[in-house]
Amino acid sequence: MSVSELFNSMPSRFQADKAAGADMGILFNLSGDDGGQYFVNINDGKLDVSEGAPAASPNATVNMTAEDFKAMSSGSLNPMMAFMTGKIKVDGDLNSVMKFQSLVGF
C-alpha cells in the first residue's frame, strides 16, 4: 500500500468515539521514495487528511521516512520504539502525536 493510500484510509480507521474534545493538526514530513507532506486535522470528532503543508501552524510535525511510516502502519514497527531510536522525530506537541496514534490505531 502506498503512503497516499495509507493516509486516505485513515478516516475509516479513525475512532471518532474516542476523539471527544480533540482538536489537533499533525503534519507528516515523509522522506524517501513515496514520501511527501500530509496534514491530518482532527476536530469535532472528525478526521480530515490533505496533501501538503497547512496554512496554519500544526500542533506537531512528525519527521520520518516513508518506509518507516509504512512499517508503522502495518504494525511491523512499534511507534514508541521508533521514537526512542530516532526513526521518528517530533517537533511540537508530543502529546498530540500520542493522542493521534491512539485515535487511528497505530
CNS distance restraints for C-alpha pairs under 8 A (distance, minus, plus):
assign (resid   1 and name CA) (resid   5 and name CA) 6.14 0.50 0.50
assign (resid   1 and name CA) (resid   6 and name CA) 6.66 0.50 0.50
assign (resid   1 and name CA) (resid  70 and name CA) 7.89 0.50 0.50
assign (resid   2 and name CA) (resid   6 and name CA) 6.29 0.50 0.50
assign (resid   2 and name CA) (resid  34 and name CA) 6.96 0.50 0.50
assign (resid   2 and name CA) (resid  70 and name CA) 7.79 0.50 0.50
assign (resid   3 and name CA) (resid   7 and name CA) 6.31 0.50 0.50
assign (resid   3 and name CA) (resid  34 and name CA) 6.33 0.50 0.50
assign (resid   3 and name CA) (resid  35 and name CA) 7.06 0.50 0.50
assign (resid   3 and name CA) (resid  66 and name CA) 6.80 0.50 0.50
assign (resid   3 and name CA) (resid  69 and name CA) 7.68 0.50 0.50
assign (resid   3 and name CA) (resid  70 and name CA) 6.69 0.50 0.50
assign (resid   4 and name CA) (resid   8 and name CA) 6.12 0.50 0.50
assign (resid   5 and name CA) (resid   9 and name CA) 6.11 0.50 0.50
assign (resid   6 and name CA) (resid  10 and name CA) 6.61 0.50 0.50
assign (resid   6 and name CA) (resid  70 and name CA) 7.80 0.50 0.50
assign (resid   6 and name CA) (resid  73 and name CA) 7.56 0.50 0.50
assign (resid   7 and name CA) (resid  38 and name CA) 7.71 0.50 0.50
assign (resid   7 and name CA) (resid  49 and name CA) 6.79 0.50 0.50
assign (resid   8 and name CA) (resid  49 and name CA) 6.93 0.50 0.50
assign (resid   9 and name CA) (resid  13 and name CA) 6.76 0.50 0.50
assign (resid  10 and name CA) (resid  14 and name CA) 5.93 0.50 0.50
assign (resid  10 and name CA) (resid  47 and name CA) 7.86 0.50 0.50
assign (resid  10 and name CA) (resid  49 and name CA) 7.89 0.50 0.50
assign (resid  10 and name CA) (resid 104 and name CA) 6.46 0.50 0.50
assign (resid  11 and name CA) (resid  47 and name CA) 5.89 0.50 0.50
assign (resid  11 and name CA) (resid  48 and name CA) 7.06 0.50 0.50
assign (resid  13 and name CA) (resid 104 and name CA) 5.46 0.50 0.50
assign (resid  13 and name CA) (resid 105 and name CA) 6.88 0.50 0.50
assign (resid  14 and name CA) (resid  47 and name CA) 7.04 0.50 0.50
assign (resid  14 and name CA) (resid 103 and name CA) 5.69 0.50 0.50
assign (resid  14 and name CA) (resid 104 and name CA) 4.65 0.50 0.50
assign (resid  14 and name CA) (resid 105 and name CA) 7.48 0.50 0.50
assign (resid  15 and name CA) (resid  19 and name CA) 6.78 0.50 0.50
assign (resid  15 and name CA) (resid 103 and name CA) 5.22 0.50 0.50
assign (resid  15 and name CA) (resid 104 and name CA) 6.34 0.50 0.50
assign (resid  16 and name CA) (resid  20 and name CA) 7.31 0.50 0.50
assign (resid  16 and name CA) (resid  45 and name CA) 5.07 0.50 0.50
assign (resid  16 and name CA) (resid  46 and name CA) 6.51 0.50 0.50
assign (resid  16 and name CA) (resid 103 and name CA) 7.42 0.50 0.50
assign (resid  17 and name CA) (resid  45 and name CA) 7.23 0.50 0.50
assign (resid  18 and name CA) (resid 103 and name CA) 6.69 0.50 0.50
assign (resid  19 and name CA) (resid  42 and name CA) 7.99 0.50 0.50
assign (resid  19 and name CA) (resid  44 and name CA) 7.75 0.50 0.50
assign (resid  19 and name CA) (resid  45 and name CA) 5.27 0.50 0.50
assign (resid  19 and name CA) (resid  46 and name CA) 7.99 0.50 0.50
assign (resid  19 and name CA) (resid 103 and name CA) 6.85 0.50 0.50
assign (resid  20 and name CA) (resid  44 and name CA) 7.00 0.50 0.50
assign (resid  20 and name CA) (resid  45 and name CA) 5.85 0.50 0.50
assign (resid  21 and name CA) (resid  43 and name CA) 7.72 0.50 0.50
assign (resid  21 and name CA) (resid  44 and name CA) 6.76 0.50 0.50
assign (resid  21 and name CA) (resid  45 and name CA) 7.49 0.50 0.50
assign (resid  22 and name CA) (resid  42 and name CA) 6.59 0.50 0.50
assign (resid  22 and name CA) (resid  43 and name CA) 6.02 0.50 0.50
assign (resid  22 and name CA) (resid  44 and name CA) 6.96 0.50 0.50
assign (resid  22 and name CA) (resid  45 and name CA) 7.12 0.50 0.50
assign (resid  23 and name CA) (resid  41 and name CA) 7.68 0.50 0.50
assign (resid  23 and name CA) (resid  42 and name CA) 5.45 0.50 0.50
assign (resid  23 and name CA) (resid  43 and name CA) 4.52 0.50 0.50
assign (resid  23 and name CA) (resid  44 and name CA) 6.99 0.50 0.50
assign (resid  24 and name CA) (resid  41 and name CA) 5.85 0.50 0.50
assign (resid  24 and name CA) (resid  42 and name CA) 5.27 0.50 0.50
assign (resid  24 and name CA) (resid  43 and name CA) 6.58 0.50 0.50
assign (resid  24 and name CA) (resid  58 and name CA) 7.41 0.50 0.50
assign (resid  24 and name CA) (resid  59 and name CA) 6.03 0.50 0.50
assign (resid  24 and name CA) (resid  96 and name CA) 6.63 0.50 0.50
assign (resid  25 and name CA) (resid  39 and name CA) 6.91 0.50 0.50
assign (resid  25 and name CA) (resid  40 and name CA) 5.65 0.50 0.50
assign (resid  25 and name CA) (resid  41 and name CA) 4.31 0.50 0.50
assign (resid  25 and name CA) (resid  42 and name CA) 6.27 0.50 0.50
assign (resid  25 and name CA) (resid  58 and name CA) 4.86 0.50 0.50
assign (resid  25 and name CA) (resid  59 and name CA) 5.38 0.50 0.50
assign (resid  25 and name CA) (resid  60 and name CA) 6.97 0.50 0.50
assign (resid  26 and name CA) (resid  39 and name CA) 5.76 0.50 0.50
assign (resid  26 and name CA) (resid  40 and name CA) 5.24 0.50 0.50
assign (resid  26 and name CA) (resid  41 and name CA) 6.46 0.50 0.50
assign (resid  26 and name CA) (resid  58 and name CA) 5.53 0.50 0.50
assign (resid  26 and name CA) (resid  59 and name CA) 5.97 0.50 0.50
assign (resid  26 and name CA) (resid  60 and name CA) 5.14 0.50 0.50
assign (resid  26 and name CA) (resid  61 and name CA) 5.80 0.50 0.50
assign (resid  26 and name CA) (resid  62 and name CA) 7.27 0.50 0.50
assign (resid  26 and name CA) (resid  96 and name CA) 7.77 0.50 0.50
assign (resid  26 and name CA) (resid  97 and name CA) 7.08 0.50 0.50
assign (resid  27 and name CA) (resid  37 and name CA) 6.98 0.50 0.50
assign (resid  27 and name CA) (resid  38 and name CA) 5.82 0.50 0.50
assign (resid  27 and name CA) (resid  39 and name CA) 4.44 0.50 0.50
assign (resid  27 and name CA) (resid  40 and name CA) 6.40 0.50 0.50
assign (resid  27 and name CA) (resid  53 and name CA) 6.84 0.50 0.50
assign (resid  27 and name CA) (resid  54 and name CA) 7.78 0.50 0.50
assign (resid  27 and name CA) (resid  58 and name CA) 6.20 0.50 0.50
assign (resid  27 and name CA) (resid  60 and name CA) 6.38 0.50 0.50
assign (resid  27 and name CA) (resid  61 and name CA) 4.64 0.50 0.50
assign (resid  27 and name CA) (resid  62 and name CA) 6.15 0.50 0.50
assign (resid  28 and name CA) (resid  36 and name CA) 7.91 0.50 0.50
assign (resid  28 and name CA) (resid  37 and name CA) 5.52 0.50 0.50
assign (resid  28 and name CA) (resid  38 and name CA) 5.15 0.50 0.50
assign (resid  28 and name CA) (resid  39 and name CA) 6.21 0.50 0.50
assign (resid  28 and name CA) (resid  61 and name CA) 5.80 0.50 0.50
assign (resid  28 and name CA) (resid  62 and name CA) 4.79 0.50 0.50
assign (resid  28 and name CA) (resid  63 and name CA) 6.11 0.50 0.50
assign (resid  28 and name CA) (resid  64 and name CA) 7.85 0.50 0.50
assign (resid  29 and name CA) (resid  35 and name CA) 7.58 0.50 0.50
assign (resid  29 and name CA) (resid  36 and name CA) 6.05 0.50 0.50
assign (resid  29 and name CA) (resid  37 and name CA) 4.75 0.50 0.50
assign (resid  29 and name CA) (resid  38 and name CA) 6.87 0.50 0.50
assign (resid  29 and name CA) (resid  61 and name CA) 7.15 0.50 0.50
assign (resid  29 and name CA) (resid  62 and name CA) 6.05 0.50 0.50
assign (resid  29 and name CA) (resid  63 and name CA) 4.86 0.50 0.50
assign (resid  29 and name CA) (resid  64 and name CA) 6.56 0.50 0.50
assign (resid  30 and name CA) (resid  35 and name CA) 4.60 0.50 0.50
assign (resid  30 and name CA) (resid  36 and name CA) 5.14 0.50 0.50
assign (resid  30 and name CA) (resid  37 and name CA) 6.20 0.50 0.50
assign (resid  30 and name CA) (resid  63 and name CA) 6.04 0.50 0.50
assign (resid  30 and name CA) (resid  64 and name CA) 5.23 0.50 0.50
assign (resid  30 and name CA) (resid  65 and name CA) 4.92 0.50 0.50
assign (resid  30 and name CA) (resid  66 and name CA) 5.01 0.50 0.50
assign (resid  30 and name CA) (resid  69 and name CA) 7.70 0.50 0.50
assign (resid  31 and name CA) (resid  35 and name CA) 4.81 0.50 0.50
assign (resid  31 and name CA) (resid  36 and name CA) 6.52 0.50 0.50
assign (resid  31 and name CA) (resid  63 and name CA) 7.82 0.50 0.50
assign (resid  31 and name CA) (resid  64 and name CA) 6.36 0.50 0.50
assign (resid  31 and name CA) (resid  65 and name CA) 4.55 0.50 0.50
assign (resid  31 and name CA) (resid  66 and name CA) 5.70 0.50 0.50
assign (resid  32 and name CA) (resid  65 and name CA) 5.91 0.50 0.50
assign (resid  32 and name CA) (resid  66 and name CA) 6.03 0.50 0.50
assign (resid  32 and name CA) (resid  67 and name CA) 7.65 0.50 0.50
assign (resid  33 and name CA) (resid  66 and name CA) 6.80 0.50 0.50
assign (resid  33 and name CA) (resid  67 and name CA) 7.95 0.50 0.50
assign (resid  34 and name CA) (resid  66 and name CA) 6.15 0.50 0.50
assign (resid  35 and name CA) (resid  65 and name CA) 7.03 0.50 0.50
assign (resid  35 and name CA) (resid  66 and name CA) 5.01 0.50 0.50
assign (resid  36 and name CA) (resid  51 and name CA) 7.88 0.50 0.50
assign (resid  36 and name CA) (resid  52 and name CA) 7.45 0.50 0.50
assign (resid  37 and name CA) (resid  51 and name CA) 5.96 0.50 0.50
assign (resid  37 and name CA) (resid  52 and name CA) 4.75 0.50 0.50
assign (resid  37 and name CA) (resid  53 and name CA) 6.30 0.50 0.50
assign (resid  38 and name CA) (resid  49 and name CA) 6.98 0.50 0.50
assign (resid  38 and name CA) (resid  50 and name CA) 5.81 0.50 0.50
assign (resid  38 and name CA) (resid  51 and name CA) 4.50 0.50 0.50
assign (resid  38 and name CA) (resid  52 and name CA) 5.27 0.50 0.50
assign (resid  38 and name CA) (resid  53 and name CA) 6.75 0.50 0.50
assign (resid  39 and name CA) (resid  49 and name CA) 5.72 0.50 0.50
assign (resid  39 and name CA) (resid  50 and name CA) 5.27 0.50 0.50
assign (resid  39 and name CA) (resid  51 and name CA) 6.14 0.50 0.50
assign (resid  39 and name CA) (resid  52 and name CA) 6.46 0.50 0.50
assign (resid  39 and name CA) (resid  53 and name CA) 6.24 0.50 0.50
assign (resid  39 and name CA) (resid  54 and name CA) 6.51 0.50 0.50
assign (resid  40 and name CA) (resid  47 and name CA) 6.93 0.50 0.50
assign (resid  40 and name CA) (resid  48 and name CA) 5.76 0.50 0.50
assign (resid  40 and name CA) (resid  49 and name CA) 4.60 0.50 0.50
assign (resid  40 and name CA) (resid  50 and name CA) 6.61 0.50 0.50
assign (resid  41 and name CA) (resid  47 and name CA) 5.68 0.50 0.50
assign (resid  41 and name CA) (resid  48 and name CA) 5.22 0.50 0.50
assign (resid  41 and name CA) (resid  49 and name CA) 6.46 0.50 0.50
assign (resid  42 and name CA) (resid  46 and name CA) 5.59 0.50 0.50
assign (resid  42 and name CA) (resid  47 and name CA) 4.54 0.50 0.50
assign (resid  42 and name CA) (resid  48 and name CA) 6.54 0.50 0.50
assign (resid  43 and name CA) (resid  47 and name CA) 6.69 0.50 0.50
assign (resid  54 and name CA) (resid  58 and name CA) 7.28 0.50 0.50
assign (resid  59 and name CA) (resid  92 and name CA) 6.00 0.50 0.50
assign (resid  59 and name CA) (resid  93 and name CA) 5.74 0.50 0.50
assign (resid  59 and name CA) (resid  96 and name CA) 6.91 0.50 0.50
assign (resid  60 and name CA) (resid  90 and name CA) 6.67 0.50 0.50
assign (resid  60 and name CA) (resid  91 and name CA) 5.55 0.50 0.50
assign (resid  60 and name CA) (resid  92 and name CA) 4.28 0.50 0.50
assign (resid  60 and name CA) (resid  93 and name CA) 5.15 0.50 0.50
assign (resid  60 and name CA) (resid  94 and name CA) 6.93 0.50 0.50
assign (resid  60 and name CA) (resid  96 and name CA) 7.02 0.50 0.50
assign (resid  60 and name CA) (resid  97 and name CA) 6.91 0.50 0.50
assign (resid  61 and name CA) (resid  90 and name CA) 5.65 0.50 0.50
assign (resid  61 and name CA) (resid  91 and name CA) 5.10 0.50 0.50
assign (resid  61 and name CA) (resid  92 and name CA) 6.39 0.50 0.50
assign (resid  62 and name CA) (resid  88 and name CA) 6.78 0.50 0.50
assign (resid  62 and name CA) (resid  89 and name CA) 5.82 0.50 0.50
assign (resid  62 and name CA) (resid  90 and name CA) 4.68 0.50 0.50
assign (resid  62 and name CA) (resid  91 and name CA) 6.59 0.50 0.50
assign (resid  63 and name CA) (resid  88 and name CA) 5.85 0.50 0.50
assign (resid  63 and name CA) (resid  89 and name CA) 5.10 0.50 0.50
assign (resid  63 and name CA) (resid  90 and name CA) 6.31 0.50 0.50
assign (resid  64 and name CA) (resid  68 and name CA) 6.68 0.50 0.50
assign (resid  64 and name CA) (resid  69 and name CA) 6.93 0.50 0.50
assign (resid  64 and name CA) (resid  87 and name CA) 6.10 0.50 0.50
assign (resid  64 and name CA) (resid  88 and name CA) 5.01 0.50 0.50
assign (resid  64 and name CA) (resid  89 and name CA) 6.57 0.50 0.50
assign (resid  65 and name CA) (resid  69 and name CA) 6.32 0.50 0.50
assign (resid  65 and name CA) (resid  87 and name CA) 7.76 0.50 0.50
assign (resid  66 and name CA) (resid  70 and name CA) 6.22 0.50 0.50
assign (resid  67 and name CA) (resid  71 and name CA) 6.23 0.50 0.50
assign (resid  68 and name CA) (resid  72 and name CA) 6.01 0.50 0.50
assign (resid  68 and name CA) (resid  77 and name CA) 7.17 0.50 0.50
assign (resid  68 and name CA) (resid  87 and name CA) 7.41 0.50 0.50
assign (resid  69 and name CA) (resid  73 and name CA) 6.09 0.50 0.50
assign (resid  70 and name CA) (resid  74 and name CA) 6.22 0.50 0.50
assign (resid  71 and name CA) (resid  75 and name CA) 6.23 0.50 0.50
assign (resid  71 and name CA) (resid  76 and name CA) 5.18 0.50 0.50
assign (resid  71 and name CA) (resid  77 and name CA) 5.17 0.50 0.50
assign (resid  72 and name CA) (resid  76 and name CA) 5.92 0.50 0.50
assign (resid  72 and name CA) (resid  77 and name CA) 4.45 0.50 0.50
assign (resid  72 and name CA) (resid  78 and name CA) 6.16 0.50 0.50
assign (resid  72 and name CA) (resid  79 and name CA) 6.21 0.50 0.50
assign (resid  72 and name CA) (resid 106 and name CA) 6.77 0.50 0.50
assign (resid  73 and name CA) (resid  77 and name CA) 7.82 0.50 0.50
assign (resid  73 and name CA) (resid 106 and name CA) 5.96 0.50 0.50
assign (resid  75 and name CA) (resid 106 and name CA) 7.08 0.50 0.50
assign (resid  77 and name CA) (resid  81 and name CA) 7.67 0.50 0.50
assign (resid  77 and name CA) (resid  82 and name CA) 6.89 0.50 0.50
assign (resid  78 and name CA) (resid  82 and name CA) 6.08 0.50 0.50
assign (resid  79 and name CA) (resid  83 and name CA) 6.17 0.50 0.50
assign (resid  79 and name CA) (resid  88 and name CA) 7.89 0.50 0.50
assign (resid  79 and name CA) (resid 106 and name CA) 7.41 0.50 0.50
assign (resid  80 and name CA) (resid  84 and name CA) 6.15 0.50 0.50
assign (resid  81 and name CA) (resid  85 and name CA) 6.05 0.50 0.50
assign (resid  82 and name CA) (resid  86 and name CA) 6.16 0.50 0.50
assign (resid  82 and name CA) (resid  87 and name CA) 4.89 0.50 0.50
assign (resid  82 and name CA) (resid  88 and name CA) 5.66 0.50 0.50
assign (resid  83 and name CA) (resid  87 and name CA) 5.78 0.50 0.50
assign (resid  83 and name CA) (resid  88 and name CA) 4.63 0.50 0.50
assign (resid  83 and name CA) (resid  89 and name CA) 6.47 0.50 0.50
assign (resid  84 and name CA) (resid  88 and name CA) 7.93 0.50 0.50
assign (resid  90 and name CA) (resid  94 and name CA) 6.60 0.50 0.50
assign (resid  93 and name CA) (resid  97 and name CA) 6.93 0.50 0.50
assign (resid  94 and name CA) (resid  98 and name CA) 6.32 0.50 0.50
assign (resid  95 and name CA) (resid  99 and name CA) 6.14 0.50 0.50
assign (resid  96 and name CA) (resid 100 and name CA) 6.04 0.50 0.50
assign (resid  97 and name CA) (resid 101 and name CA) 6.16 0.50 0.50
assign (resid  98 and name CA) (resid 102 and name CA) 6.50 0.50 0.50
assign (resid  99 and name CA) (resid 103 and name CA) 6.34 0.50 0.50
assign (resid 100 and name CA) (resid 104 and name CA) 6.41 0.50 0.50
assign (resid 101 and name CA) (resid 105 and name CA) 6.02 0.50 0.50
assign (resid 101 and name CA) (resid 106 and name CA) 5.28 0.50 0.50
assign (resid 102 and name CA) (resid 106 and name CA) 6.58 0.50 0.50
